[in-house]
Amino acid sequence: MLLTGATSGLGRWLAPRLGQAGLTVLLHGRDAGKVDRGVDEVRAAGGTAEGFVADLASLADVDRLAAAVGARGDLTVLVNNAGVGFGEPGGPREETADGHELRWAVNFLAPVRLTRALLPTLAANAPAKVVNVGSLGQEPIDFADVELVRDYDGITAYRRSKLALAAWSFALADELDGRGVSVNCLHPATFMDTQMVRDYGAAPLSTVREGGEATLRLIVEQGGTGGFFDGMRPARAHPDAYDPEVRRGIAALTA
C-alpha cells in the first residue's frame, strides 16, 4: 500500500500500524532523511516498508512516484494523505513550479494525477482501495477564480481544495463501480495536534491518535464505496460535493 505524507503527523502515526496490520507500506515523503526514518519505524514495529521521495507540488514528481510504485505491480491500497494546511494567518499566495496555487496543487491535483496513474495497477489487483484524507472544512468553488488569484486567503484555498477532493472522490467511486476498486473520503479529526495546525496558530482539539484510528479503520476494515466519514461515523460532505454541475466543472478543470 502507498501512503503519501507518511513522515509526519497522521501519516507517521499510521505507517507502523499499517505495517503491523500486515500491509507492505510504501512510504512517501519530501525529505529523504525523514523517509528513511519512517521506513526504520515500520520495520522496528515488525512491518515491511520501502521509501519513496517526491514533492507533490511538482506534477513531474507525482508522475515519477506513480511510475516507481506502479512498476512494482502489487499495489492494492492507495492513501492520499499528503496535504498543505491553512499556512500562517495572512500568509501570501504561493505558486508551484507548474503555475498552480500550492494548496490546490498538493491537496487536489496531486492525488487526482497520482490515483489516475495507479488505477490500472489497483484494478488489476482488485479488490483494492483508495482512501482520500479530506476535511469537513469545505467551501464552494468560484469557477471564475478557482486558484484565488484575486483576494487570496489560505483558509479558503484549503477548503476549496478539500471540497474538490470530496466531489472527485464520489465521482470516481461511481466511475469505478463494479471494477473492484472502492473510493472513500474522510475527515480524520478536527484540528489534530500536528505541525499543520500549529503553523496556523490554532489550539489542537483532538489527538493524532484519534484521527489515526479512524483512518486506520477505513483502510483496513471499512467496506463500501463512495462514502464520506467524520472520524468513525458516516457523514455528509458539503452539498456542492454531490452537485452534478459542480462535479462536471471540477472534471473539466482537472482534464
MIDOSE-1310 file (N, C-alpha, C; in nm, 2 decimals, decimal comma, always signed):
residues 255
mllt	+0,08/-0,12/+0,00/+0,00/+0,00/+0,00/+0,09/+0,12/+0,00; +0,04/+0,23/-0,07/+0,11/+0,36/-0,08/+0,05/+0,46/+0,02; +0,13/+0,52/+0,11/+0,08/+0,62/+0,20/+0,15/+0,75/+0,17; +0,09/+0,85/+0,11/+0,16/+0,97/+0,09/+0,16/+1,06/+0,22
gats	+0,25/+1,15/+0,23/+0,26/+1,22/+0,35/+0,28/+1,14/+0,47; +0,38/+1,04/+0,46/+0,39/+0,94/+0,57/+0,50/+0,98/+0,67; +0,56/+1,09/+0,66/+0,67/+1,12/+0,75/+0,64/+1,21/+0,87; +0,52/+1,26/+0,88/+0,48/+1,35/+0,99/+0,33/+1,33/+1,02
glgr	+0,29/+1,38/+1,14/+0,15/+1,39/+1,17/+0,08/+1,26/+1,16; -0,04/+1,27/+1,09/-0,12/+1,15/+1,08/-0,05/+1,04/+1,00; +0,02/+1,07/+0,90/+0,09/+0,96/+0,82/+0,20/+0,89/+0,90; +0,27/+0,96/+0,98/+0,37/+0,90/+1,06/+0,31/+0,81/+1,17
wlap	+0,20/+0,85/+1,22/+0,13/+0,76/+1,32/+0,08/+0,63/+1,25; +0,03/+0,65/+1,13/-0,03/+0,54/+1,06/+0,07/+0,43/+1,01; +0,18/+0,48/+0,96/+0,27/+0,39/+0,89/+0,31/+0,26/+0,96; +0,36/+0,27/+1,09/+0,40/+0,15/+1,16/+0,28/+0,06/+1,19
rlgq	+0,16/+0,12/+1,21/+0,04/+0,04/+1,24/-0,01/-0,03/+1,12; +0,01/+0,03/+1,00/-0,03/-0,04/+0,88/+0,06/-0,16/+0,85; +0,19/-0,14/+0,89/+0,28/-0,25/+0,88/+0,25/-0,36/+0,97; +0,21/-0,33/+1,09/+0,16/-0,43/+1,19/+0,04/-0,50/+1,14
aglt	-0,04/-0,43/+1,06/-0,17/-0,50/+1,01/-0,14/-0,59/+0,89; -0,01/-0,60/+0,86/+0,03/-0,70/+0,75/+0,04/-0,64/+0,61; +0,03/-0,51/+0,60/+0,05/-0,44/+0,47/+0,19/-0,40/+0,45; +0,24/-0,42/+0,33/+0,37/-0,37/+0,29/+0,35/-0,22/+0,27
vllh	+0,42/-0,14/+0,35/+0,40/+0,01/+0,35/+0,50/+0,07/+0,26; +0,45/+0,14/+0,15/+0,53/+0,22/+0,07/+0,51/+0,37/+0,12; +0,62/+0,42/+0,18/+0,61/+0,55/+0,25/+0,66/+0,66/+0,15; +0,58/+0,76/+0,14/+0,61/+0,87/+0,06/+0,64/+0,99/+0,15
grda	+0,74/+1,07/+0,12/+0,77/+1,20/+0,18/+0,85/+1,29/+0,10; +0,87/+1,41/+0,13/+0,95/+1,51/+0,06/+1,10/+1,50/+0,10; +1,12/+1,46/+0,22/+1,26/+1,47/+0,28/+1,32/+1,32/+0,29; +1,43/+1,30/+0,23/+1,48/+1,17/+0,22/+1,52/+1,11/+0,36
gkvd	+1,57/+1,20/+0,45/+1,61/+1,16/+0,58/+1,48/+1,11/+0,66; +1,37/+1,19/+0,65/+1,25/+1,15/+0,72/+1,19/+1,03/+0,66; +1,20/+1,01/+0,53/+1,15/+0,89/+0,47/+1,23/+0,77/+0,52; +1,36/+0,78/+0,53/+1,44/+0,67/+0,59/+1,40/+0,64/+0,73
rgvd	+1,38/+0,74/+0,81/+1,33/+0,72/+0,95/+1,20/+0,65/+0,95; +1,11/+0,69/+0,87/+0,98/+0,62/+0,86/+0,99/+0,48/+0,83; +1,07/+0,44/+0,73/+1,09/+0,30/+0,70/+1,15/+0,23/+0,82; +1,24/+0,29/+0,89/+1,30/+0,22/+1,00/+1,19/+0,20/+1,11
evra	+1,10/+0,30/+1,13/+1,00/+0,28/+1,23/+0,90/+0,17/+1,20; +0,87/+0,16/+1,07/+0,78/+0,05/+1,03/+0,85/-0,09/+1,05; +0,97/-0,10/+1,02/+1,04/-0,22/+1,03/+1,06/-0,25/+1,18; +1,09/-0,15/+1,26/+1,10/-0,17/+1,41/+0,98/-0,23/+1,47
aggt	+0,86/-0,19/+1,41/+0,73/-0,24/+1,46/+0,70/-0,38/+1,40; +0,79/-0,43/+1,32/+0,76/-0,57/+1,27/+0,71/-0,57/+1,13; +0,70/-0,45/+1,07/+0,64/-0,45/+0,93/+0,74/-0,44/+0,82; +0,69/-0,44/+0,70/+0,78/-0,43/+0,58/+0,75/-0,30/+0,52
aegf	+0,86/-0,23/+0,47/+0,84/-0,09/+0,42/+0,95/-0,06/+0,32; +0,91/+0,03/+0,23/+1,00/+0,09/+0,13/+0,97/+0,24/+0,12; +1,07/+0,32/+0,10/+1,05/+0,46/+0,09/+1,06/+0,52/-0,05; +0,98/+0,63/-0,07/+0,98/+0,70/-0,19/+0,98/+0,85/-0,16
vadl	+1,07/+0,92/-0,23/+1,08/+1,06/-0,21/+1,03/+1,14/-0,33; +0,93/+1,23/-0,31/+0,88/+1,31/-0,41/+0,81/+1,43/-0,35; +0,81/+1,54/-0,43/+0,75/+1,67/-0,39/+0,62/+1,67/-0,47; +0,50/+1,66/-0,40/+0,38/+1,65/-0,47/+0,33/+1,79/-0,52
asla	+0,41/+1,89/-0,49/+0,38/+2,02/-0,55/+0,43/+2,02/-0,70; +0,50/+1,92/-0,74/+0,55/+1,91/-0,87/+0,48/+1,80/-0,94; +0,41/+1,83/-1,05/+0,34/+1,72/-1,13/+0,44/+1,62/-1,19; +0,56/+1,66/-1,22/+0,66/+1,57/-1,27/+0,70/+1,47/-1,16
dvdr	+0,71/+1,52/-1,04/+0,75/+1,43/-0,93/+0,63/+1,33/-0,90; +0,51/+1,38/-0,91/+0,39/+1,29/-0,90/+0,40/+1,18/-1,00; +0,43/+1,22/-1,12/+0,45/+1,12/-1,23/+0,56/+1,02/-1,20; +0,67/+1,06/-1,15/+0,78/+0,97/-1,12/+0,74/+0,88/-1,00
laaa	+0,67/+0,93/-0,90/+0,63/+0,85/-0,79/+0,53/+0,74/-0,84; +0,44/+0,78/-0,93/+0,34/+0,68/-0,98/+0,41/+0,57/-1,06; +0,51/+0,61/-1,14/+0,58/+0,52/-1,22/+0,66/+0,42/-1,14; +0,72/+0,47/-1,03/+0,80/+0,38/-0,95/+0,71/+0,28/-0,87
vgar	+0,60/+0,33/-0,82/+0,51/+0,24/-0,74/+0,44/+0,15/-0,84; +0,39/+0,20/-0,95/+0,33/+0,11/-1,05/+0,41/+0,00/-1,10; +0,54/+0,03/-1,11/+0,63/-0,07/-1,16/+0,64/-0,20/-1,07; +0,61/-0,18/-0,95/+0,61/-0,30/-0,86/+0,50/-0,40/-0,89
gdlt	+0,39/-0,34/-0,94/+0,28/-0,43/-0,98/+0,19/-0,49/-0,87; +0,22/-0,45/-0,74/+0,15/-0,52/-0,63/+0,06/-0,43/-0,55; +0,03/-0,30/-0,60/-0,04/-0,21/-0,51/-0,19/-0,25/-0,50; -0,24/-0,25/-0,38/-0,38/-0,28/-0,35/-0,45/-0,17/-0,27
vlvn	-0,37/-0,08/-0,21/-0,43/+0,03/-0,13/-0,35/+0,16/-0,16; -0,42/+0,27/-0,19/-0,36/+0,40/-0,20/-0,43/+0,49/-0,10; -0,35/+0,55/-0,02/-0,40/+0,65/+0,08/-0,34/+0,79/+0,04; -0,42/+0,88/-0,01/-0,38/+1,01/-0,04/-0,39/+1,10/+0,08
nagv	-0,28/+1,10/+0,16/-0,28/+1,17/+0,29/-0,21/+1,30/+0,29; -0,11/+1,32/+0,20/-0,03/+1,44/+0,20/-0,11/+1,56/+0,17; -0,08/+1,67/+0,24/-0,15/+1,79/+0,22/-0,08/+1,91/+0,28; -0,13/+2,03/+0,24/-0,09/+2,16/+0,28/-0,20/+2,22/+0,36
gfge	-0,18/+2,27/+0,48/-0,28/+2,33/+0,56/-0,31/+2,48/+0,52; -0,37/+2,55/+0,62/-0,40/+2,69/+0,60/-0,28/+2,78/+0,58; -0,17/+2,74/+0,63/-0,05/+2,83/+0,64/-0,06/+2,93/+0,75; +0,04/+3,02/+0,76/+0,03/+3,12/+0,87/-0,08/+3,22/+0,84
pggp	-0,14/+3,27/+0,94/-0,25/+3,37/+0,92/-0,20/+3,49/+0,84; -0,27/+3,52/+0,73/-0,23/+3,63/+0,65/-0,12/+3,60/+0,55; -0,08/+3,47/+0,54/+0,03/+3,43/+0,46/+0,00/+3,46/+0,31; +0,11/+3,47/+0,23/+0,09/+3,51/+0,09/+0,05/+3,39/+0,01
reet	-0,01/+3,42/-0,11/-0,04/+3,31/-0,21/+0,09/+3,26/-0,26; +0,10/+3,12/-0,27/+0,22/+3,06/-0,33/+0,18/+2,98/-0,45; +0,27/+2,98/-0,55/+0,25/+2,90/-0,67/+0,36/+2,80/-0,68; +0,32/+2,68/-0,74/+0,42/+2,58/-0,77/+0,49/+2,61/-0,90
adgh	+0,59/+2,53/-0,92/+0,67/+2,55/-1,05/+0,58/+2,53/-1,17; +0,47/+2,45/-1,16/+0,38/+2,43/-1,27/+0,28/+2,54/-1,28; +0,29/+2,64/-1,19/+0,20/+2,76/-1,20/+0,07/+2,75/-1,13; +0,05/+2,65/-1,04/-0,07/+2,63/-0,97/-0,06/+2,68/-0,83
elrw	-0,17/+2,73/-0,77/-0,18/+2,77/-0,63/-0,14/+2,64/-0,55; -0,06/+2,66/-0,45/+0,01/+2,55/-0,38/-0,10/+2,45/-0,32; -0,20/+2,50/-0,25/-0,29/+2,41/-0,18/-0,38/+2,34/-0,28; -0,42/+2,40/-0,39/-0,49/+2,34/-0,50/-0,40/+2,23/-0,56
avnf	-0,28/+2,25/-0,58/-0,19/+2,16/-0,64/-0,16/+2,03/-0,55; -0,13/+2,05/-0,43/-0,09/+1,94/-0,34/-0,22/+1,87/-0,29; -0,32/+1,94/-0,25/-0,44/+1,88/-0,19/-0,53/+1,82/-0,29; -0,53/+1,86/-0,41/-0,62/+1,81/-0,51/-0,56/+1,76/-0,64
lapv	-0,49/+1,84/-0,71/-0,43/+1,80/-0,83/-0,34/+1,68/-0,82; -0,26/+1,68/-0,72/-0,16/+1,57/-0,70/-0,23/+1,43/-0,67; -0,33/+1,43/-0,58/-0,40/+1,30/-0,56/-0,47/+1,25/-0,68; -0,53/+1,35/-0,76/-0,60/+1,31/-0,88/-0,51/+1,25/-0,98
rltr	-0,39/+1,31/-1,00/-0,30/+1,26/-1,10/-0,24/+1,13/-1,06; -0,20/+1,12/-0,93/-0,14/+1,00/-0,88/-0,24/+0,88/-0,88; -0,36/+0,91/-0,84/-0,46/+0,80/-0,85/-0,49/+0,75/-0,99; -0,51/+0,85/-1,08/-0,53/+0,81/-1,22/-0,42/+0,73/-1,27
allp	-0,30/+0,76/-1,24/-0,18/+0,69/-1,29/-0,18/+0,54/-1,24; -0,22/+0,53/-1,11/-0,21/+0,40/-1,05/-0,34/+0,31/-1,06; -0,44/+0,37/-1,12/-0,57/+0,29/-1,13/-0,55/+0,16/-1,20; -0,48/+0,15/-1,31/-0,46/+0,02/-1,38/-0,40/-0,09/-1,28
tlaa	-0,31/-0,05/-1,20/-0,25/-0,14/-1,11/-0,35/-0,18/-1,00; -0,42/-0,08/-0,95/-0,52/-0,11/-0,85/-0,63/-0,20/-0,90; -0,68/-0,18/-1,02/-0,78/-0,26/-1,08/-0,73/-0,40/-1,11; -0,61/-0,41/-1,15/-0,55/-0,55/-1,17/-0,54/-0,63/-1,05
napa	-0,53/-0,56/-0,93/-0,51/-0,63/-0,80/-0,64/-0,63/-0,72; -0,75/-0,60/-0,78/-0,88/-0,59/-0,71/-0,91/-0,72/-0,63; -0,97/-0,71/-0,51/-1,02/-0,58/-0,45/-0,92/-0,49/-0,40; -0,94/-0,36/-0,43/-0,84/-0,26/-0,39/-0,91/-0,14/-0,34
kvvn	-0,84/-0,05/-0,28/-0,90/+0,07/-0,21/-0,82/+0,20/-0,24; -0,90/+0,31/-0,25/-0,84/+0,44/-0,25/-0,91/+0,51/-0,13; -0,82/+0,57/-0,04/-0,87/+0,64/+0,07/-0,82/+0,78/+0,06; -0,90/+0,88/+0,05/-0,86/+1,02/+0,04/-0,89/+1,09/+0,17
vgsl	-0,78/+1,15/+0,23/-0,79/+1,22/+0,36/-0,83/+1,36/+0,33; -0,96/+1,39/+0,36/-1,01/+1,52/+0,33/-1,04/+1,60/+0,46; -1,14/+1,68/+0,46/-1,17/+1,76/+0,57/-1,32/+1,80/+0,57; -1,38/+1,82/+0,68/-1,51/+1,88/+0,69/-1,51/+2,03/+0,65
gqep	-1,39/+2,09/+0,66/-1,38/+2,23/+0,62/-1,38/+2,24/+0,47; -1,49/+2,27/+0,41/-1,51/+2,28/+0,27/-1,58/+2,41/+0,23; -1,54/+2,47/+0,12/-1,61/+2,59/+0,07/-1,64/+2,58/-0,08; -1,75/+2,64/-0,12/-1,78/+2,63/-0,27/-1,67/+2,69/-0,35
idfa	-1,66/+2,64/-0,47/-1,55/+2,68/-0,56/-1,61/+2,79/-0,65; -1,53/+2,90/-0,66/-1,56/+3,01/-0,76/-1,49/+2,97/-0,89; -1,56/+2,92/-0,98/-1,50/+2,87/-1,11/-1,44/+2,98/-1,19; -1,47/+3,11/-1,16/-1,41/+3,22/-1,23/-1,28/+3,25/-1,17
dvel	-1,25/+3,20/-1,05/-1,11/+3,22/-0,99/-1,08/+3,11/-0,90; -1,07/+2,99/-0,96/-1,05/+2,87/-0,88/-0,93/+2,87/-0,79; -0,82/+2,93/-0,84/-0,70/+2,92/-0,76/-0,66/+3,05/-0,69; -0,77/+3,13/-0,67/-0,76/+3,25/-0,59/-0,65/+3,35/-0,63
vrdy	-0,65/+3,38/-0,75/-0,55/+3,48/-0,80/-0,59/+3,62/-0,74; -0,72/+3,64/-0,72/-0,76/+3,76/-0,65/-0,81/+3,73/-0,51; -0,78/+3,82/-0,42/-0,83/+3,81/-0,28/-0,79/+3,68/-0,22; -0,66/+3,65/-0,22/-0,62/+3,52/-0,17/-0,63/+3,51/-0,02
dgit	-0,67/+3,39/+0,02/-0,68/+3,36/+0,17/-0,65/+3,21/+0,18; -0,56/+3,18/+0,27/-0,51/+3,04/+0,28/-0,62/+2,94/+0,33; -0,71/+2,99/+0,42/-0,82/+2,90/+0,47/-0,91/+2,87/+0,35; -0,95/+2,97/+0,27/-1,04/+2,95/+0,16/-0,97/+2,86/+0,06
ayrr	-0,84/+2,88/+0,03/-0,77/+2,79/-0,06/-0,77/+2,64/-0,02; -0,75/+2,62/+0,11/-0,75/+2,49/+0,17/-0,89/+2,43/+0,15; -0,99/+2,50/+0,19/-1,12/+2,45/+0,20/-1,18/+2,42/+0,06; -1,14/+2,50/-0,04/-1,18/+2,47/-0,18/-1,12/+2,34/-0,23
skla	-0,99/+2,33/-0,19/-0,92/+2,20/-0,24/-0,98/+2,08/-0,18; -1,03/+2,09/-0,05/-1,09/+1,98/+0,01/-1,23/+1,95/-0,04; -1,31/+2,05/-0,08/-1,43/+2,03/-0,15/-1,41/+1,96/-0,28; -1,31/+2,00/-0,36/-1,28/+1,94/-0,48/-1,25/+1,79/-0,46
laaw	-1,17/+1,76/-0,36/-1,12/+1,63/-0,33/-1,24/+1,54/-0,30; -1,33/+1,59/-0,22/-1,45/+1,51/-0,19/-1,54/+1,48/-0,31; -1,57/+1,59/-0,39/-1,65/+1,57/-0,50/-1,59/+1,48/-0,60; -1,46/+1,49/-0,62/-1,39/+1,40/-0,71/-1,39/+1,25/-0,66
sfal	-1,38/+1,24/-0,53/-1,38/+1,10/-0,47/-1,52/+1,03/-0,50; -1,63/+1,11/-0,49/-1,76/+1,05/-0,51/-1,78/+1,01/-0,66; -1,73/+1,10/-0,75/-1,74/+1,08/-0,89/-1,66/+0,96/-0,93; -1,54/+0,95/-0,87/-1,45/+0,83/-0,91/-1,51/+0,70/-0,86
adel	-1,57/+0,71/-0,74/-1,64/+0,59/-0,69/-1,75/+0,54/-0,78; -1,82/+0,63/-0,84/-1,93/+0,60/-0,94/-1,86/+0,54/-1,06; -1,76/+0,60/-1,11/-1,69/+0,56/-1,23/-1,63/+0,42/-1,22; -1,59/+0,38/-1,10/-1,52/+0,25/-1,08/-1,62/+0,15/-1,02
dgrg	-1,74/+0,18/-1,01/-1,84/+0,09/-0,95/-1,84/-0,04/-1,03; -1,82/-0,15/-0,96/-1,82/-0,28/-1,03/-1,68/-0,33/-1,08; -1,58/-0,24/-1,06/-1,44/-0,28/-1,10/-1,36/-0,33/-0,99; -1,41/-0,33/-0,87/-1,34/-0,39/-0,75/-1,25/-0,29/-0,68
vsvn	-1,26/-0,16/-0,72/-1,18/-0,06/-0,65/-1,27/+0,04/-0,58; -1,27/+0,04/-0,44/-1,35/+0,13/-0,37/-1,28/+0,26/-0,35; -1,36/+0,37/-0,33/-1,31/+0,50/-0,31/-1,39/+0,57/-0,20; -1,32/+0,61/-0,09/-1,38/+0,68/+0,02/-1,30/+0,79/+0,06
clhp	-1,37/+0,89/+0,13/-1,30/+1,01/+0,17/-1,34/+1,03/+0,32; -1,24/+1,09/+0,40/-1,28/+1,11/+0,54/-1,21/+1,23/+0,59; -1,28/+1,29/+0,70/-1,22/+1,39/+0,78/-1,18/+1,31/+0,91; -1,05/+1,30/+0,93/-1,00/+1,21/+1,04/-1,04/+1,26/+1,17
atfm	-1,01/+1,39/+1,20/-1,05/+1,45/+1,33/-1,03/+1,60/+1,31; -1,08/+1,68/+1,40/-1,08/+1,82/+1,39/-0,96/+1,88/+1,46; -0,88/+1,96/+1,39/-0,76/+2,03/+1,44/-0,67/+1,93/+1,53; -0,63/+1,82/+1,46/-0,54/+1,73/+1,53/-0,41/+1,80/+1,57
dtqm	-0,34/+1,75/+1,67/-0,22/+1,81/+1,72/-0,10/+1,78/+1,62; -0,10/+1,85/+1,51/+0,00/+1,83/+1,41/+0,07/+1,97/+1,38; +0,18/+1,96/+1,31/+0,26/+2,08/+1,27/+0,17/+2,17/+1,18; +0,09/+2,11/+1,10/+0,00/+2,18/+1,01/-0,09/+2,28/+1,09
vrdy	-0,15/+2,22/+1,20/-0,24/+2,30/+1,29/-0,15/+2,41/+1,37; -0,04/+2,36/+1,42/+0,04/+2,46/+1,49/+0,09/+2,57/+1,41; +0,12/+2,55/+1,28/+0,17/+2,65/+1,19/+0,07/+2,76/+1,18; -0,06/+2,73/+1,19/-0,16/+2,83/+1,18/-0,19/+2,90/+1,31
gaap	-0,13/+2,84/+1,42/-0,15/+2,91/+1,55/-0,28/+2,86/+1,62; -0,34/+2,76/+1,57/-0,47/+2,71/+1,63/-0,44/+2,61/+1,75; -0,52/+2,61/+1,84/-0,51/+2,52/+1,95/-0,56/+2,38/+1,91; -0,49/+2,27/+1,92/-0,54/+2,14/+1,88/-0,66/+2,11/+1,96
lstv	-0,76/+2,04/+1,89/-0,88/+2,00/+1,95/-0,89/+1,85/+1,96; -0,80/+1,78/+1,90/-0,81/+1,63/+1,90/-0,66/+1,58/+1,88; -0,64/+1,45/+1,92/-0,51/+1,40/+1,91/-0,49/+1,33/+1,77; -0,36/+1,31/+1,74/-0,33/+1,24/+1,61/-0,38/+1,10/+1,62
regg	-0,38/+1,04/+1,74/-0,43/+0,90/+1,76/-0,58/+0,89/+1,72; -0,66/+0,99/+1,76/-0,80/+0,99/+1,73/-0,82/+0,98/+1,58; -0,75/+1,07/+1,51/-0,76/+1,07/+1,36/-0,70/+0,95/+1,30; -0,59/+0,90/+1,36/-0,53/+0,79/+1,31/-0,61/+0,66/+1,32
eatl	-0,68/+0,64/+1,43/-0,76/+0,52/+1,45/-0,88/+0,52/+1,35; -0,94/+0,64/+1,32/-1,04/+0,65/+1,23/-0,99/+0,62/+1,08; -0,88/+0,67/+1,05/-0,82/+0,64/+0,92/-0,78/+0,50/+0,90; -0,72/+0,44/+1,00/-0,68/+0,30/+1,00/-0,80/+0,21/+0,98
rliv	-0,90/+0,24/+1,05/-1,02/+0,16/+1,04/-1,08/+0,16/+0,89; -1,07/+0,28/+0,83/-1,12/+0,29/+0,70/-1,03/+0,21/+0,60; -0,90/+0,22/+0,62/-0,81/+0,15/+0,54/-0,82/+0,00/+0,55; -0,83/-0,05/+0,67/-0,82/-0,19/+0,70/-0,95/-0,26/+0,70
eqgg	-1,06/-0,20/+0,75/-1,18/-0,27/+0,78/-1,30/-0,23/+0,69; -1,31/-0,10/+0,67/-1,44/-0,05/+0,61/-1,46/-0,10/+0,47; -1,59/-0,15/+0,45/-1,63/-0,19/+0,32/-1,71/-0,07/+0,25; -1,76/-0,10/+0,13/-1,84/+0,00/+0,06/-1,76/+0,10/-0,01
tggf	-1,82/+0,19/-0,09/-1,75/+0,29/-0,17/-1,84/+0,41/-0,18; -1,77/+0,52/-0,21/-1,85/+0,65/-0,23/-1,89/+0,71/-0,10; -1,83/+0,68/+0,01/-1,87/+0,73/+0,14/-1,78/+0,85/+0,18; -1,84/+0,92/+0,28/-1,76/+1,03/+0,35/-1,78/+1,00/+0,50
fdgm	-1,67/+1,02/+0,57/-1,67/+0,98/+0,71/-1,61/+1,10/+0,79; -1,68/+1,12/+0,91/-1,63/+1,22/+1,01/-1,57/+1,13/+1,12; -1,44/+1,11/+1,12/-1,39/+1,02/+1,22/-1,44/+0,88/+1,18; -1,50/+0,81/+1,28/-1,55/+0,68/+1,27/-1,70/+0,68/+1,21
rpar	-1,76/+0,79/+1,20/-1,90/+0,80/+1,17/-1,92/+0,83/+1,02; -2,02/+0,76/+0,95/-2,06/+0,81/+0,82/-2,12/+0,95/+0,83; -2,08/+1,03/+0,73/-2,13/+1,17/+0,74/-2,16/+1,22/+0,60; -2,18/+1,35/+0,58/-2,20/+1,41/+0,45/-2,10/+1,52/+0,43
ahpd	-2,05/+1,53/+0,31/-1,96/+1,64/+0,27/-2,05/+1,76/+0,24; -1,98/+1,87/+0,20/-2,06/+1,99/+0,16/-2,16/+1,96/+0,05; -2,27/+2,02/+0,05/-2,37/+1,98/-0,06/-2,32/+1,99/-0,20; -2,23/+2,09/-0,22/-2,17/+2,10/-0,36/-2,10/+1,98/-0,40
aydp	-2,05/+1,90/-0,31/-1,97/+1,78/-0,35/-2,06/+1,68/-0,42; -2,19/+1,69/-0,40/-2,28/+1,60/-0,46/-2,35/+1,66/-0,58; -2,32/+1,78/-0,61/-2,39/+1,85/-0,72/-2,33/+1,81/-0,86; -2,41/+1,76/-0,95/-2,35/+1,71/-1,08/-2,29/+1,83/-1,16
evrr	-2,34/+1,95/-1,15/-2,28/+2,06/-1,22/-2,15/+2,09/-1,16; -2,13/+2,09/-1,03/-2,00/+2,12/-0,97/-1,90/+2,01/-1,01; -1,95/+1,89/-1,01/-1,86/+1,78/-1,05/-1,81/+1,79/-1,19; -1,90/+1,83/-1,28/-1,86/+1,85/-1,42/-1,76/+1,96/-1,43
giaa	-1,78/+2,07/-1,35/-1,68/+2,18/-1,35/-1,55/+2,13/-1,31; -1,54/+2,06/-1,20/-1,42/+2,01/-1,15/-1,35/+1,91/-1,25; -1,43/+1,83/-1,31/-1,38/+1,73/-1,41/-1,31/+1,81/-1,53; -1,38/+1,92/-1,57/-1,33/+2,00/-1,68/-1,19/+2,06/-1,64
lta	-1,19/+2,11/-1,52/-1,06/+2,17/-1,47/-0,95/+2,07/-1,46; -0,97/+1,96/-1,41/-0,86/+1,86/-1,40/-0,82/+1,80/-1,53; -0,92/+1,79/-1,62/-0,88/+1,74/-1,76/-0,78/+1,83/-1,83
